[in-house]
Amino acid sequence: MFGVDAVTVATFEHRVKFADGLQGYADCFWKGTILVEIKSLGKDLDAAFQQAMDYVRSMCNVANAKMLGLQRKRWECS
């Protein structure tokens, strides 16, 4: 990933704790660089994006992820 061994810098199935005590798992997380949420073909990618933003808000403890200057990238394979 980006010319770096992904296992060295990223966490796969990164546990995210929410304020209400629930938790989720981001598919791939490289602190300060990228959060990846992968879905099966045909799944709602807008829902996946919302899920990723929920993780970011929880990890960064911010109400509005736009304050972080995040960019949305979307790849679909068929």
N, C-alpha and C positions, 0 to 999 in steps of 0.2 A: 504494500500500500504506500504510494508516494515514494517508492524507492527505499522504504524502511520495513524491516521485519514486523509485520502486524502484531504478532504475539508479544513482541517487546514493548510496544507502545499502546496497544488497544486492549480493551476488555470485551470479551464476547459473553453475551447473556449477563450484561451489567445490571445488578440489582438497583432499583430506584425506589426509595421510600417516599411515600406521600404524606402530607400533613395529617390526613385522616387515619393514618396507621396502615393503610393498604400499601401494597408494593407491586411493581411491575418489573419487566426485564427488557432493557434495550438490546437489540440484536448485536450491535457493535458500538463501542464508545471509546473515543480517543480524546481525552480531556483537552479542551481548548481548540480542538481541530474539527472533529466530525462525530455525529451521532447517526447511526444507520438503523432503519426499521425496515425489515424485509417482509414482503407479503407474497402469497401465492398468486399465480396468474388468475385474473378475474376478480380479485379482492378489491375493495374500495380503497384507493390510494389516498383520497382526501381524508378518510378516517385514519389511515396510517400516519399521515402528516400530523393530524391533530394529536394522535397518540405520542408521537415524537416530541411535539411541542409541550405536551403535558409533562413528559420526562424532563425536558430542558427547564421548564418553569420550576419544577420541584427541585432539581439539582442546583439551580442557580438562585432559588428562593426569590424569584421575581414574578410579578403579576402579568407583565407584558413582555413576551419573548422578543417583540420587535425592538425593544430597547437594547437588545444584545447585538443588533446588526446581523441577524441570521439571514442566510440565503436558502431558498427552497430549490432543491434539485430533484428531478424526477426522471427515472429511467424505467421504461417498460420493455419487456422482452416477450416475444410471442413464439 
